[in-house]
Amino acid sequence: MKRLTRYILGALPLILAASCSEELDPVINSDPTAPVLMSPASGSSLVLTAEEAEKELVVAYEKADYGFSAAATYTAQMDMDGNEFAEPVEIATSSTSEMMLTYGAFNQKLLAKGLVPGEESAIALRIKSTINSAVADEFSEVINMQVTPYEVALEYPRVYLPGEYQGWDPANENTVIYAVESDNVYEGFIHVLGGSGAFKVNEGPNWDVNYGDDGADGTLEENGENIIADGVGTFQLTVDLAAKTYMLGNPLYWGIIGDATPGGWDASTPMEFDADENLLIVTADLSTGVMKFRANDAWDHNYGDDDLDGICEPGGADIPVEEAGNYTITLDFKVPGEVSYTLVKN
């Protein structure tokens, strides 16, 4: 009897281990059931208005069935009808069986996609179910609907870039970059003209969700080590939040040059950094003549102004200075796809 008891007690850990292994390693169904999009209904029409901007669009669906209780993330994707989701836009995410977004937020997604305000357009919607990178995503069947957006200023999705260069302030709305395609790929510029070059990428104007780079290998980790912009100048920055990667371009150190500037055409007058406004600035005595902006004391990267409208063009025309005096000159990279300048006599 004692020997039998010892056998039972010796086998018990093996039984428990097998039980735990089954719980930790669930068998995924080889043919999981995809999510089913229930609402909006296929063929429906929606006219958005500014007066109903706070009204909510409900996206409801049946969850995917993986053969076990999966902690999946569900994403509503939109594309133009007939584009076969070659360029999908994510409009909302959830871990439950429905997600909601305001008409105002949906309108922004439609405008960013290029839909014309006041005109009806055909779009396609589907639900993507994601567990992890080791398991293939599941997609619902596509539904089509007609939508009419309204005209309003376009607000691009943004991420915040607190760092030593701007006083580690995550709430600074000037030090942000944008995803102009609403595709989780954010592009813009960061100015580092001194210090360590340390910064982070934050999802909001706070420290709730922030990303760094533990291995300095171009991948983002939540709460990771500071990212370092190595060098002095203006860096082009691309952040892919979906892939959790980033890329920094080579630094360009901007200055002014021309026969109106202190150094003439022989030497650039360097610009400094205004951390509060996130722009480059220099105050200098100018004579009558012309000037341009150029980087790294070379002509590979230079800006002029073809239309004299305050918007720079690469390699553009000389900017005239019609009256001698002390001027404050700024160079601004904040607007996506646009570099602007000001030339103000003090």
C-alpha positions in Angstrom: 0.0 0.0 0.0 2.8 2.4 0.8 4.5 1.6 -2.5 1.2 2.3 -4.4 0.9 5.6 -2.5 4.5 6.5 -3.6 3.7 5.7 -7.2 0.6 8.0 -7.1 2.4 10.8 -5.4 5.3 10.5 -7.9 3.0 10.6 -10.9 1.0 13.6 -9.6 3.6 16.3 -10.7 3.7 14.8 -14.2 -0.1 14.9 -14.4 -0.2 18.5 -13.2 2.7 19.5 -15.6 0.8 18.0 -18.5 -2.4 19.8 -17.4 -0.5 23.2 -17.1 1.2 22.6 -20.5 -2.2 22.1 -22.1 -3.5 25.4 -20.6 -0.4 27.3 -21.6 -0.2 25.9 -25.2 -3.7 25.8 -26.6 -4.1 24.1 -29.9 -5.1 26.7 -32.6 -7.7 25.5 -35.0 -6.0 24.8 -38.3 -9.0 26.5 -40.1 -10.2 29.3 -37.8 -13.5 31.0 -38.4 -13.0 34.6 -39.6 -14.8 37.5 -38.0 -18.2 38.5 -39.4 -19.0 42.2 -40.0 -22.6 42.8 -38.9 -22.8 46.6 -38.9 -22.8 48.9 -40.9 -24.9 46.9 -43.4 -23.6 46.3 -46.9 -25.1 48.7 -49.4 -25.9 51.3 -46.7 -25.3 55.1 -47.2 -24.1 57.6 -44.7 -24.1 61.4 -45.1 -21.8 63.1 -42.5 -22.5 66.6 -41.2 -20.6 69.0 -38.9 -23.8 69.3 -36.8 -23.6 65.5 -36.0 -19.9 65.4 -35.5 -20.3 63.9 -32.0 -22.7 61.2 -33.1 -21.2 57.7 -33.1 -20.8 55.2 -35.9 -21.0 51.6 -34.4 -19.0 48.9 -36.1 -20.3 45.5 -34.8 -19.0 42.1 -35.7 -18.8 38.5 -34.5 -15.4 37.6 -33.2 -13.1 35.1 -35.0 -13.0 31.6 -33.6 -9.5 30.2 -33.2 -10.6 27.1 -31.3 -9.8 28.6 -27.9 -10.5 31.8 -26.0 -8.1 34.1 -28.0 -7.1 37.5 -26.8 -7.4 39.0 -30.3 -7.3 42.7 -31.4 -9.9 43.7 -33.9 -9.3 46.5 -36.4 -11.8 48.1 -38.8 -10.1 48.8 -42.1 -11.3 51.1 -44.9 -10.3 51.5 -48.5 -11.8 52.8 -51.7 -14.2 50.4 -53.4 -12.3 48.3 -56.0 -8.9 49.0 -54.5 -8.7 45.5 -53.0 -7.3 46.9 -49.8 -4.0 47.7 -51.4 -3.9 50.9 -49.2 -6.1 50.2 -46.2 -6.7 52.9 -43.5 -7.4 51.8 -40.0 -10.4 53.6 -38.6 -10.8 52.0 -35.1 -9.6 49.1 -32.9 -11.1 47.1 -30.1 -10.8 43.9 -28.2 -14.6 43.5 -27.8 -17.2 42.6 -30.4 -17.9 46.3 -31.4 -16.0 49.5 -31.8 -17.3 53.1 -32.0 -15.9 56.3 -33.5 -17.5 59.7 -33.9 -18.8 61.0 -37.2 -16.2 63.7 -36.8 -13.3 61.2 -36.4 -14.7 59.1 -39.3 -14.9 62.2 -41.5 -11.2 63.0 -40.8 -10.3 59.5 -42.0 -12.3 60.0 -45.2 -10.8 63.3 -45.9 -7.3 62.0 -45.3 -8.1 59.2 -47.8 -8.8 61.8 -50.4 -12.6 61.8 -50.5 -14.1 65.1 -51.7 -16.4 66.9 -49.2 -20.0 67.0 -50.3 -19.6 64.2 -52.8 -20.8 60.6 -52.4 -18.1 58.0 -52.7 -18.0 54.2 -52.5 -15.8 52.7 -49.9 -15.1 49.1 -48.6 -14.9 48.0 -45.0 -13.6 44.9 -43.3 -12.5 43.6 -39.9 -9.0 42.3 -39.3 -8.4 40.0 -36.3 -4.9 39.8 -34.9 -3.4 37.6 -32.2 0.4 37.8 -32.7 3.0 37.7 -35.4 3.1 33.9 -35.3 -0.5 33.5 -36.2 -1.9 34.7 -39.5 -4.5 37.5 -39.4 -8.1 36.7 -40.2 -10.3 39.0 -42.3 -14.0 39.3 -42.5 -15.8 39.5 -45.8 -15.8 43.0 -47.3 -18.9 45.2 -47.2 -19.4 48.2 -49.4 -21.2 51.4 -48.6 -21.6 55.0 -49.8 -20.3 57.9 -47.7 -20.4 61.7 -48.1 -17.9 63.6 -45.9 -18.2 67.3 -45.0 -15.7 70.0 -45.3 -13.5 70.7 -42.3 -9.8 71.4 -41.6 -7.9 68.1 -41.9 -6.3 67.0 -38.6 -3.6 64.4 -39.2 -2.8 61.7 -36.7 0.3 62.7 -34.8 3.0 61.4 -32.4 4.9 63.5 -30.0 8.7 63.8 -29.7 9.8 64.9 -26.3 13.6 65.1 -25.9 16.5 67.1 -24.5 16.3 69.4 -27.5 13.0 70.8 -26.3 13.1 70.3 -22.5 11.5 66.8 -22.4 8.0 68.3 -22.8 5.6 65.7 -24.2 2.8 68.2 -24.3 4.5 70.5 -26.8 2.2 70.5 -29.8 4.9 72.0 -32.0 7.3 69.1 -31.6 5.1 66.5 -33.4 5.2 64.6 -36.7 2.2 63.4 -38.7 0.7 60.4 -40.5 -0.7 62.3 -43.5 -2.1 59.0 -45.0 -3.6 57.9 -41.6 -1.6 54.7 -42.1 0.4 54.6 -38.9 3.5 55.9 -40.7 4.5 59.3 -39.3 7.0 61.6 -41.0 8.5 64.9 -40.2 11.7 66.6 -38.9 13.4 66.9 -35.6 16.0 69.7 -34.9 19.0 68.8 -32.7 21.5 71.6 -32.5 23.3 70.6 -29.3 23.2 68.3 -26.3 22.9 64.5 -26.3 20.4 64.2 -29.1 18.2 62.1 -26.8 14.4 61.9 -27.5 11.4 59.5 -27.5 8.3 58.8 -29.5 5.0 59.2 -27.5 1.6 58.3 -28.7 0.0 61.2 -26.8 1.0 64.5 -25.1 2.0 62.6 -22.0 4.2 59.7 -20.9 1.4 57.0 -20.8 2.6 55.3 -24.0 6.2 56.1 -25.0 8.7 54.3 -27.2 12.5 54.1 -27.1 15.2 51.9 -28.7 16.9 49.4 -26.4 19.4 48.1 -28.9 19.9 51.3 -31.0 18.9 49.1 -33.9 16.0 51.1 -35.4 13.3 49.1 -33.6 10.9 50.7 -31.0 10.3 49.2 -27.6 7.6 50.6 -25.2 9.4 52.4 -22.3 12.7 51.7 -24.1 16.0 53.6 -23.8 16.2 57.1 -25.3 16.7 57.3 -29.0 19.8 59.2 -30.0 20.0 61.6 -33.0 23.7 61.4 -33.6 25.0 64.7 -35.0 24.0 68.3 -35.2 21.2 69.6 -37.5 17.8 68.9 -38.8 17.0 65.1 -39.1 14.2 63.7 -41.2 12.3 61.2 -39.1 10.0 58.3 -40.2 8.2 56.3 -37.5 6.2 53.2 -38.4 4.1 52.5 -35.3 2.5 49.3 -36.8 6.0 47.8 -37.5 7.5 49.5 -34.4 10.4 50.8 -36.4 11.9 54.2 -37.1 14.5 55.8 -39.4 16.6 59.0 -39.0 18.0 60.7 -42.0 21.4 62.5 -42.1 21.6 65.8 -40.2 21.4 69.1 -42.2 22.7 72.2 -40.5 20.9 75.2 -42.0 22.1 78.7 -42.5 21.4 81.8 -44.7 23.7 82.8 -47.5 23.7 85.5 -50.2 25.1 89.0 -50.9 22.5 90.4 -48.5 23.8 88.3 -45.6 26.8 88.9 -43.3 29.0 86.3 -45.0 28.0 87.2 -48.6 28.1 84.2 -51.0 31.3 82.9 -49.4 30.0 81.7 -46.0 26.7 80.7 -44.5 25.4 82.4 -41.4 24.2 79.6 -39.1 20.6 79.4 -37.8 19.8 78.5 -34.2 16.9 76.5 -32.7 13.7 77.9 -31.0 12.7 75.0 -28.8 9.3 76.5 -27.9 8.2 77.1 -31.5 10.2 74.2 -33.0 11.7 76.3 -35.8 15.1 77.5 -36.9 15.8 81.2 -36.4 18.6 83.8 -36.8 18.7 87.5 -36.2 21.2 89.3 -38.5 22.0 92.6 -40.1 21.1 92.3 -43.8 22.0 94.6 -46.7 20.0 95.1 -49.9 20.5 92.2 -52.2 19.3 88.5 -52.1 19.6 85.5 -49.9 18.9 81.8 -49.7 18.8 79.0 -47.2 21.4 76.2 -47.5 22.6 73.2 -45.4 26.0 72.0 -44.3 27.8 74.9 -46.0 27.2 73.2 -49.4 24.7 73.5 -52.3 23.4 69.9 -52.2 20.4 71.1 -50.1 19.2 74.7 -50.6 15.9 76.5 -50.6 14.7 79.6 -52.4 11.3 81.0 -53.1 10.0 81.0 -56.7 6.7 82.7 -56.0 7.7 85.0 -53.1 4.9 83.5 -51.1 6.8 82.4 -48.0 6.9 78.8 -49.1 10.3 77.3 -50.0 11.2 75.3 -53.1 14.3 73.1 -53.3 16.8 75.0 -55.5 14.3 77.9 -55.7 14.9 81.5 -56.7 16.9 84.0 -54.7 14.9 85.7 -52.0 15.2 89.5 -52.3 16.0 91.9 -49.4 14.8 95.3 -50.6 15.8 97.3 -47.5 18.9 97.1 -45.3 18.4 96.6 -41.6 18.3 94.1 -38.7 16.1 91.1 -39.5 14.7 88.0 -37.8 14.6 85.1 -40.2 12.9 81.8 -39.5 12.7 78.5 -41.3 9.8 76.2 -40.4 9.4 72.5 -41.1 6.3 71.8 -39.1 3.6 71.6 -41.8 3.7 68.2 -43.6 5.2 68.5 -47.0 5.9 72.2 -46.7 8.9 74.3 -45.6 8.1 77.9 -45.0 10.1 81.0 -43.9 9.6 84.5 -42.6 11.8 87.6 -43.1 10.8 90.3 -40.6 12.6 93.6 -40.2 13.1 94.5 -36.5 
